[in-house]
Amino acid sequence: MSFNKLISWSEGKFNHLPWRVDRSLYRTWISEVMLQQTTVYTVKSRLDSFCEKFPDVTALSEAKEEDLLIAWKGLGYYSRAKNLKKAAMYLVENFSGNFPESIDELKLIPGIGPYTASAIFAIGQNKRALAVDANLERVLCRYYGIKSEKGDKLKKIIQQKFIDKEIIKTEIKNWRGLNEAFMDLGREVCQSRSVYCELCQLRSGCSARSWDDPTSTPYVSEKKKIVKEELKLLRIVCEEDGKIFCYKKPKGTWLAGQYEIPTFVVDKKDESIKQYPYVEVVDVPKDLLKTGITKYKVFNYYKKVNSKDLKSIGDFELLDLSLAKKKLSTASIKILNELNIF
């Protein structure tokens, strides 16, 4: 089976993505880390600004953690940003800021796991490798008829079949294009719950096309299905003379280094949460904004108060609105937008 048709389809439809328009090994690395657990739409709007602030490995290695987390704002899972810095520091110290050309050496870099190493090798350096993310896992399972449970064990099975040349047996020159094409196919056509076989460039050779339900693999066991817990927060909005009351999140908490408007827990099922102080509220405000973080579905109730009432609750600092746009958390900014403060 030749995969050239699939690669041509991918290049024709998706080469406008910013990490493909302006390619570099550094931008490939940053974009691949951003795309883990974050949508393409979100990363499209964030990659260029991040790379302008930290244009290369050396600049990233020297970044202050606070500046790094602010630049990462809106992408979620902030440990990824911290791991980028760890990796950059290692690359500067051991490889003069360059990437090694051995996949085994890439896997030894702190902050770079097996997937990211494979992505740098295959997409960044255009060498023979599979960057098996959820999309590749799904596409290859269905195409080759591997009926299995989704997860790390399955990814290892796919990698071993690839090493043993049981899958993708044909000669490939464009490993970058093939990996990206599989990702595009999984994202747009061969989705987890929906398939559009009539649009698939691999349909003629796909094993799953003959099944009653092509989405039956990879499957998720009932035990592993994650139900997000609810967390109800009260967000206090207080504006005074073109400034907003807020506070800086301390180390060890979500969004450490960023600023948030005053926030309190009003209801939680998980008693281990220590991110915000608890406050008993008799009448919860009707204004509500829903967000999510880690394993929680967050209900953000918000209300405006005057500075006198706020100062009786706690000690907060004032930020100019122009600076607040850069430093406040995404949830805080969304609430201020809802109230037409920004």
GUDO-372603 format. One record per residue (C-alpha): residue number from 1; residue in one letter; z, x, y. Coordinates in Angstrom, 1 decimal. Example, Ala and Ser with C-alpha at 12.3 -4.5 7.8 and 13.67 -1.06 7.14 Angstrom:
2
(fivo 1; "a"; (7.8; 12.3; -4.5))
(fivo 2; "s"; (7.1; 13.7; -1.1))
This chain:
342
(fivo 1; "m"; (0.0; 0.0; 0.0))
(fivo 2; "s"; (-1.0; 1.3; 3.4))
(fivo 3; "f"; (1.4; 0.5; 6.2))
(fivo 4; "n"; (-1.1; 1.3; 9.0))
(fivo 5; "k"; (-1.8; -2.3; 9.7))
(fivo 6; "l"; (1.9; -2.9; 10.3))
(fivo 7; "i"; (2.2; 0.1; 12.5))
(fivo 8; "s"; (-0.8; -1.0; 14.6))
(fivo 9; "w"; (0.7; -4.5; 15.0))
(fivo 10; "s"; (4.0; -3.0; 16.2))
(fivo 11; "e"; (2.4; -0.6; 18.6))
(fivo 12; "g"; (0.3; -3.3; 20.1))
(fivo 13; "k"; (3.2; -5.7; 20.7))
(fivo 14; "f"; (6.2; -3.6; 21.4))
(fivo 15; "n"; (5.2; -0.2; 22.9))
(fivo 16; "h"; (6.2; -1.6; 26.3))
(fivo 17; "l"; (9.9; -1.2; 25.4))
(fivo 18; "p"; (11.4; 1.4; 27.8))
(fivo 19; "w"; (12.5; 3.8; 25.0))
(fivo 20; "r"; (9.0; 3.9; 23.7))
(fivo 21; "v"; (7.2; 4.1; 27.1))
(fivo 22; "d"; (9.1; 7.2; 28.3))
(fivo 23; "r"; (9.9; 9.0; 25.0))
(fivo 24; "s"; (12.2; 11.9; 24.6))
(fivo 25; "l"; (14.5; 12.9; 21.9))
(fivo 26; "y"; (17.5; 12.4; 24.2))
(fivo 27; "r"; (16.3; 8.8; 25.2))
(fivo 28; "t"; (15.7; 8.0; 21.5))
(fivo 29; "w"; (19.2; 9.0; 20.7))
(fivo 30; "i"; (20.8; 7.0; 23.5))
(fivo 31; "s"; (18.7; 3.9; 22.9))
(fivo 32; "e"; (19.4; 3.9; 19.2))
(fivo 33; "v"; (23.1; 4.0; 19.8))
(fivo 34; "m"; (22.8; 1.3; 22.4))
(fivo 35; "l"; (20.8; -0.9; 20.1))
(fivo 36; "q"; (23.5; -0.9; 17.4))
(fivo 37; "q"; (25.2; -4.3; 17.7))
(fivo 38; "t"; (23.5; -5.0; 21.0))
(fivo 39; "t"; (20.4; -7.1; 21.7))
(fivo 40; "v"; (17.0; -5.5; 22.6))
(fivo 41; "y"; (17.0; -7.7; 25.8))
(fivo 42; "t"; (20.4; -6.2; 27.0))
(fivo 43; "v"; (19.4; -2.6; 26.2))
(fivo 44; "k"; (16.0; -3.0; 28.0))
(fivo 45; "s"; (17.9; -3.6; 31.2))
(fivo 46; "r"; (20.4; -0.8; 30.8))
(fivo 47; "l"; (18.7; 2.3; 29.3))
(fivo 48; "d"; (17.0; 3.6; 32.4))
(fivo 49; "s"; (20.1; 3.3; 34.6))
(fivo 50; "f"; (22.2; 5.1; 32.0))
(fivo 51; "c"; (19.7; 7.9; 31.6))
(fivo 52; "e"; (19.4; 8.3; 35.4))
(fivo 53; "k"; (23.2; 8.8; 35.7))
(fivo 54; "f"; (23.3; 11.1; 32.6))
(fivo 55; "p"; (19.8; 12.5; 32.3))
(fivo 56; "d"; (20.4; 15.0; 29.5))
(fivo 57; "v"; (22.9; 16.2; 26.9))
(fivo 58; "t"; (24.7; 18.6; 29.2))
(fivo 59; "a"; (25.2; 15.9; 31.9))
(fivo 60; "l"; (26.6; 13.6; 29.3))
(fivo 61; "s"; (28.9; 16.2; 27.9))
(fivo 62; "e"; (30.4; 16.7; 31.4))
(fivo 63; "a"; (30.8; 13.0; 32.2))
(fivo 64; "k"; (34.1; 11.7; 33.2))
(fivo 65; "e"; (35.2; 9.0; 30.7))
(fivo 66; "e"; (35.7; 6.4; 33.4))
(fivo 67; "d"; (32.2; 7.0; 34.8))
(fivo 68; "l"; (30.8; 6.8; 31.3))
(fivo 69; "l"; (32.5; 3.5; 30.4))
(fivo 70; "i"; (31.4; 2.0; 33.7))
(fivo 71; "a"; (27.8; 3.0; 33.0))
(fivo 72; "w"; (28.1; 1.5; 29.5))
(fivo 73; "k"; (29.4; -1.8; 31.0))
(fivo 74; "g"; (27.8; -4.9; 29.4))
(fivo 75; "l"; (26.8; -3.2; 26.2))
(fivo 76; "g"; (30.0; -3.8; 24.3))
(fivo 77; "y"; (31.7; -1.7; 21.6))
(fivo 78; "y"; (32.8; 1.0; 24.0))
(fivo 79; "s"; (33.7; 3.4; 21.3))
(fivo 80; "r"; (30.0; 4.1; 21.0))
(fivo 81; "a"; (30.0; 5.6; 24.6))
(fivo 82; "k"; (32.9; 7.8; 23.7))
(fivo 83; "n"; (31.2; 9.0; 20.6))
(fivo 84; "l"; (28.1; 9.9; 22.6))
(fivo 85; "k"; (30.2; 12.2; 24.7))
(fivo 86; "k"; (31.8; 13.8; 21.6))
(fivo 87; "a"; (28.4; 14.5; 20.2))
(fivo 88; "a"; (27.1; 15.8; 23.5))
(fivo 89; "m"; (30.0; 18.3; 23.8))
(fivo 90; "y"; (29.3; 19.5; 20.2))
(fivo 91; "l"; (25.6; 19.9; 20.9))
(fivo 92; "v"; (26.3; 22.0; 24.1))
(fivo 93; "e"; (28.8; 24.1; 22.3))
(fivo 94; "n"; (26.9; 24.7; 19.1))
(fivo 95; "f"; (23.2; 24.2; 19.9))
(fivo 96; "s"; (22.9; 24.9; 23.7))
(fivo 97; "g"; (22.4; 21.2; 24.3))
(fivo 98; "n"; (19.5; 20.8; 21.9))
(fivo 99; "f"; (19.3; 18.8; 18.7))
(fivo 100; "p"; (19.2; 20.6; 15.3))
(fivo 101; "e"; (16.0; 20.0; 13.3))
(fivo 102; "s"; (17.8; 19.5; 10.0))
(fivo 103; "i"; (19.1; 16.1; 9.0))
(fivo 104; "d"; (22.1; 17.6; 7.3))
(fivo 105; "e"; (23.1; 19.4; 10.5))
(fivo 106; "l"; (22.6; 16.1; 12.4))
(fivo 107; "k"; (25.0; 14.4; 10.1))
(fivo 108; "l"; (27.7; 17.0; 10.9))
(fivo 109; "i"; (27.7; 16.2; 14.6))
(fivo 110; "p"; (30.9; 14.3; 15.6))
(fivo 111; "g"; (30.1; 10.8; 16.8))
(fivo 112; "i"; (26.8; 10.7; 14.9))
(fivo 113; "g"; (26.8; 8.8; 11.6))
(fivo 114; "p"; (24.2; 8.6; 8.8))
(fivo 115; "y"; (22.1; 5.9; 10.5))
(fivo 116; "t"; (22.0; 7.6; 13.9))
(fivo 117; "a"; (21.1; 11.0; 12.3))
(fivo 118; "s"; (18.3; 9.3; 10.4))
(fivo 119; "a"; (17.0; 7.6; 13.5))
(fivo 120; "i"; (17.0; 10.9; 15.5))
(fivo 121; "f"; (15.2; 12.6; 12.6))
(fivo 122; "a"; (12.7; 9.9; 11.9))
(fivo 123; "i"; (12.1; 8.3; 15.3))
(fivo 124; "g"; (13.1; 11.1; 17.6))
(fivo 125; "q"; (11.5; 14.0; 15.6))
(fivo 126; "n"; (8.9; 12.0; 13.7))
(fivo 127; "k"; (10.0; 13.4; 10.3))
(fivo 128; "r"; (10.2; 11.8; 6.9))
(fivo 129; "a"; (13.3; 9.6; 6.9))
(fivo 130; "l"; (14.4; 5.9; 6.9))
(fivo 131; "a"; (16.8; 4.7; 9.6))
(fivo 132; "v"; (18.2; 1.9; 7.5))
(fivo 133; "d"; (19.6; -0.6; 10.0))
(fivo 134; "a"; (20.0; -4.4; 9.2))
(fivo 135; "n"; (16.3; -5.0; 9.9))
(fivo 136; "l"; (15.1; -2.3; 7.5))
(fivo 137; "e"; (17.6; -3.3; 4.9))
(fivo 138; "r"; (16.3; -6.9; 5.0))
(fivo 139; "v"; (12.6; -6.1; 5.2))
(fivo 140; "l"; (12.6; -3.5; 2.4))
(fivo 141; "c"; (14.8; -5.7; 0.2))
(fivo 142; "r"; (12.4; -8.6; 0.4))
(fivo 143; "y"; (9.2; -6.6; 0.3))
(fivo 144; "y"; (10.2; -4.7; -2.9))
(fivo 145; "g"; (12.2; -7.6; -4.4))
(fivo 146; "i"; (15.6; -5.9; -4.4))
(fivo 147; "k"; (18.0; -8.8; -4.8))
(fivo 148; "s"; (21.4; -7.6; -3.7))
(fivo 149; "e"; (24.4; -8.1; -1.4))
(fivo 150; "k"; (24.1; -6.9; 2.1))
(fivo 151; "g"; (26.1; -3.9; 3.1))
(fivo 152; "d"; (26.6; -0.1; 2.8))
(fivo 153; "k"; (26.1; -0.1; -1.0))
(fivo 154; "l"; (22.7; -1.7; -0.5))
(fivo 155; "k"; (21.7; 0.8; 2.2))
(fivo 156; "k"; (22.6; 3.6; -0.2))
(fivo 157; "i"; (20.5; 2.0; -2.9))
(fivo 158; "i"; (17.5; 1.8; -0.5))
(fivo 159; "q"; (18.0; 5.4; 0.6))
(fivo 160; "q"; (18.1; 6.6; -3.0))
(fivo 161; "k"; (15.0; 4.7; -4.0))
(fivo 162; "f"; (13.3; 6.3; -0.9))
(fivo 163; "i"; (14.4; 9.8; -1.9))
(fivo 164; "d"; (13.2; 9.2; -5.5))
(fivo 165; "k"; (9.9; 7.9; -4.1))
(fivo 166; "e"; (10.3; 4.5; -5.8))
(fivo 167; "i"; (9.6; 2.9; -2.5))
(fivo 168; "i"; (7.1; 3.9; 0.3))
(fivo 169; "k"; (5.1; 6.0; -2.1))
(fivo 170; "t"; (2.0; 6.4; 0.2))
(fivo 171; "e"; (1.4; 9.3; 2.5))
(fivo 172; "i"; (2.8; 8.7; 5.9))
(fivo 173; "k"; (2.1; 10.8; 9.0))
(fivo 174; "n"; (3.7; 8.5; 11.6))
(fivo 175; "w"; (7.3; 8.1; 10.4))
(fivo 176; "r"; (8.4; 7.2; 13.9))
(fivo 177; "g"; (5.9; 4.3; 14.0))
(fivo 178; "l"; (6.7; 3.1; 10.5))
(fivo 179; "n"; (10.5; 2.9; 11.2))
(fivo 180; "e"; (9.9; 1.1; 14.5))
(fivo 181; "a"; (7.5; -1.3; 12.9))
(fivo 182; "f"; (10.0; -2.2; 10.2))
(fivo 183; "m"; (12.6; -2.8; 12.9))
(fivo 184; "d"; (10.1; -5.0; 14.9))
(fivo 185; "l"; (9.2; -6.9; 11.8))
(fivo 186; "g"; (12.8; -7.6; 10.9))
(fivo 187; "r"; (13.7; -8.6; 14.4))
(fivo 188; "e"; (10.7; -10.9; 15.1))
(fivo 189; "v"; (9.3; -12.1; 11.8))
(fivo 190; "c"; (11.5; -11.4; 8.8))
(fivo 191; "q"; (14.8; -12.6; 10.2))
(fivo 192; "s"; (18.1; -13.1; 8.4))
(fivo 193; "r"; (17.9; -16.9; 8.3))
(fivo 194; "s"; (14.2; -17.6; 9.1))
(fivo 195; "v"; (11.0; -16.1; 7.9))
(fivo 196; "y"; (7.5; -16.5; 9.3))
(fivo 197; "c"; (5.4; -15.2; 6.4))
(fivo 198; "e"; (2.1; -16.3; 8.0))
(fivo 199; "l"; (2.7; -13.8; 10.8))
(fivo 200; "c"; (3.8; -10.9; 8.6))
(fivo 201; "q"; (1.5; -7.9; 8.3))
(fivo 202; "l"; (3.0; -7.1; 4.8))
(fivo 203; "r"; (2.7; -10.6; 3.3))
(fivo 204; "s"; (0.0; -9.7; 0.8))
(fivo 205; "g"; (2.3; -7.3; -1.1))
(fivo 206; "c"; (5.6; -8.9; -0.4))
(fivo 207; "s"; (7.7; -9.8; -3.5))
(fivo 208; "a"; (9.8; -12.4; -1.6))
(fivo 209; "r"; (6.8; -14.4; -0.5))
(fivo 210; "s"; (6.6; -16.0; -3.9))
(fivo 211; "w"; (10.3; -16.9; -4.0))
(fivo 212; "d"; (11.5; -20.4; -3.3))
(fivo 213; "d"; (13.8; -18.9; -0.6))
(fivo 214; "p"; (12.8; -15.5; 0.8))
(fivo 215; "t"; (16.0; -15.4; 2.8))
(fivo 216; "s"; (18.1; -15.3; -0.4))
(fivo 217; "t"; (18.3; -11.6; -0.2))
(fivo 218; "p"; (20.1; -9.6; 1.1))
(fivo 219; "y"; (22.9; -12.1; 0.8))
(fivo 220; "v"; (26.4; -12.1; 2.3))
(fivo 221; "s"; (29.3; -13.1; 0.0))
(fivo 222; "e"; (31.7; -15.8; 1.1))
(fivo 223; "k"; (34.5; -13.2; 1.2))
(fivo 224; "k"; (32.7; -11.1; 3.7))
(fivo 225; "k"; (31.7; -13.8; 6.2))
(fivo 226; "i"; (33.5; -13.2; 9.4))
(fivo 227; "v"; (34.9; -16.1; 11.3))
(fivo 228; "k"; (35.8; -15.1; 14.9))
(fivo 229; "e"; (39.3; -15.9; 16.0))
(fivo 230; "e"; (39.8; -17.8; 19.3))
(fivo 231; "l"; (41.5; -16.2; 22.2))
(fivo 232; "k"; (42.3; -18.1; 25.4))
(fivo 233; "l"; (42.7; -16.2; 28.6))
(fivo 234; "l"; (43.5; -17.2; 32.2))
(fivo 235; "r"; (41.5; -15.3; 34.8))
(fivo 236; "i"; (42.9; -15.3; 38.3))
(fivo 237; "v"; (40.5; -15.0; 41.2))
(fivo 238; "c"; (41.9; -14.0; 44.6))
(fivo 239; "e"; (39.7; -12.9; 47.5))
(fivo 240; "e"; (41.0; -11.5; 50.8))
(fivo 241; "d"; (38.9; -10.2; 53.7))
(fivo 242; "g"; (35.9; -9.3; 51.6))
(fivo 243; "k"; (38.0; -7.7; 48.9))
(fivo 244; "i"; (39.0; -8.9; 45.4))
(fivo 245; "f"; (42.4; -8.4; 43.7))
(fivo 246; "c"; (42.0; -6.6; 40.4))
(fivo 247; "y"; (43.6; -3.9; 38.2))
(fivo 248; "k"; (42.4; -0.9; 36.2))
(fivo 249; "k"; (42.5; -1.3; 32.4))
(fivo 250; "p"; (44.8; 1.4; 30.9))
(fivo 251; "k"; (43.9; 3.7; 27.9))
(fivo 252; "g"; (44.2; 2.1; 24.5))
(fivo 253; "t"; (43.1; -1.3; 25.7))
(fivo 254; "w"; (39.7; -3.0; 25.6))
(fivo 255; "l"; (37.4; -1.8; 28.4))
(fivo 256; "a"; (39.7; 1.1; 29.3))
(fivo 257; "g"; (38.8; 2.6; 32.6))
(fivo 258; "q"; (37.1; -0.5; 33.9))
(fivo 259; "y"; (38.6; -3.0; 36.4))
(fivo 260; "e"; (39.3; -6.7; 35.7))
(fivo 261; "i"; (40.5; -9.5; 37.8))
(fivo 262; "p"; (44.1; -10.4; 36.9))
(fivo 263; "t"; (44.1; -11.7; 33.3))
(fivo 264; "f"; (46.7; -13.4; 31.1))
(fivo 265; "v"; (46.8; -14.7; 27.6))
(fivo 266; "v"; (47.5; -18.5; 27.4))
(fivo 267; "d"; (46.9; -19.1; 23.7))
(fivo 268; "k"; (46.3; -16.8; 20.7))
(fivo 269; "k"; (46.5; -17.1; 17.0))
(fivo 270; "d"; (46.6; -13.3; 16.5))
(fivo 271; "e"; (50.1; -12.2; 17.5))
(fivo 272; "s"; (49.1; -8.5; 17.3))
(fivo 273; "i"; (47.1; -8.8; 20.6))
(fivo 274; "k"; (48.7; -6.7; 23.3))
(fivo 275; "q"; (45.7; -6.5; 25.6))
(fivo 276; "y"; (47.1; -8.8; 28.2))
(fivo 277; "p"; (50.5; -10.2; 29.1))
(fivo 278; "y"; (51.3; -13.8; 27.9))
(fivo 279; "v"; (51.9; -16.5; 30.5))
(fivo 280; "e"; (52.9; -20.1; 29.8))
(fivo 281; "v"; (50.5; -22.5; 31.6))
(fivo 282; "v"; (51.2; -26.2; 31.8))
(fivo 283; "d"; (47.8; -27.3; 33.2))
(fivo 284; "v"; (45.0; -25.1; 31.9))
(fivo 285; "p"; (42.1; -25.0; 34.5))
(fivo 286; "k"; (39.0; -27.0; 33.6))
(fivo 287; "d"; (36.7; -24.2; 34.7))
(fivo 288; "l"; (35.7; -22.2; 31.6))
(fivo 289; "l"; (33.4; -19.3; 30.7))
(fivo 290; "k"; (32.9; -18.3; 27.0))
(fivo 291; "t"; (32.5; -14.6; 26.0))
(fivo 292; "g"; (33.2; -12.5; 23.0))
(fivo 293; "i"; (34.7; -9.1; 22.2))
(fivo 294; "t"; (35.2; -7.4; 18.8))
(fivo 295; "k"; (36.3; -10.2; 16.4))
(fivo 296; "y"; (37.3; -12.7; 19.0))
(fivo 297; "k"; (35.7; -15.7; 20.6))
(fivo 298; "v"; (37.1; -15.7; 24.1))
(fivo 299; "f"; (37.7; -18.7; 26.2))
(fivo 300; "n"; (38.0; -17.6; 29.9))
(fivo 301; "y"; (39.7; -20.2; 32.0))
(fivo 302; "y"; (39.6; -19.3; 35.7))
(fivo 303; "k"; (41.0; -20.5; 39.0))
(fivo 304; "k"; (41.2; -19.3; 42.5))
(fivo 305; "v"; (44.6; -18.7; 44.1))
(fivo 306; "n"; (45.8; -17.3; 47.5))
(fivo 307; "s"; (47.2; -13.8; 47.8))
(fivo 308; "k"; (50.7; -15.0; 48.3))
(fivo 309; "d"; (50.8; -16.7; 44.9))
(fivo 310; "l"; (49.1; -13.7; 43.3))
(fivo 311; "k"; (51.6; -11.2; 44.7))
(fivo 312; "s"; (54.4; -13.2; 43.2))
(fivo 313; "i"; (52.9; -12.7; 39.7))
(fivo 314; "g"; (52.3; -8.9; 39.8))
(fivo 315; "d"; (51.1; -5.8; 41.6))
(fivo 316; "f"; (47.4; -5.6; 41.9))
(fivo 317; "e"; (45.0; -3.5; 44.0))
(fivo 318; "l"; (42.1; -4.5; 46.3))
(fivo 319; "l"; (38.5; -3.5; 45.8))
(fivo 320; "d"; (35.7; -4.0; 48.2))
(fivo 321; "l"; (33.2; -6.5; 46.8))
(fivo 322; "s"; (30.4; -4.0; 46.9))
(fivo 323; "l"; (32.4; -1.6; 44.8))
(fivo 324; "a"; (33.7; -4.4; 42.6))
(fivo 325; "k"; (30.2; -5.1; 41.4))
(fivo 326; "k"; (30.1; -1.6; 39.9))
(fivo 327; "k"; (33.6; -1.3; 38.5))
(fivo 328; "l"; (34.6; -4.8; 37.3))
(fivo 329; "s"; (34.2; -5.9; 33.7))
(fivo 330; "t"; (31.2; -8.1; 32.7))
(fivo 331; "a"; (33.4; -11.1; 32.2))
(fivo 332; "s"; (35.0; -10.7; 35.6))
(fivo 333; "i"; (31.6; -10.4; 37.3))
(fivo 334; "k"; (30.4; -13.5; 35.5))
(fivo 335; "i"; (33.3; -15.5; 36.8))
(fivo 336; "l"; (32.9; -14.3; 40.3))
(fivo 337; "n"; (29.2; -15.2; 40.1))
(fivo 338; "e"; (30.2; -18.7; 38.9))
(fivo 339; "l"; (32.3; -19.0; 42.0))
(fivo 340; "n"; (29.5; -17.7; 44.3))
(fivo 341; "i"; (31.7; -14.8; 45.4))
(fivo 342; "f"; (28.9; -12.3; 44.5))
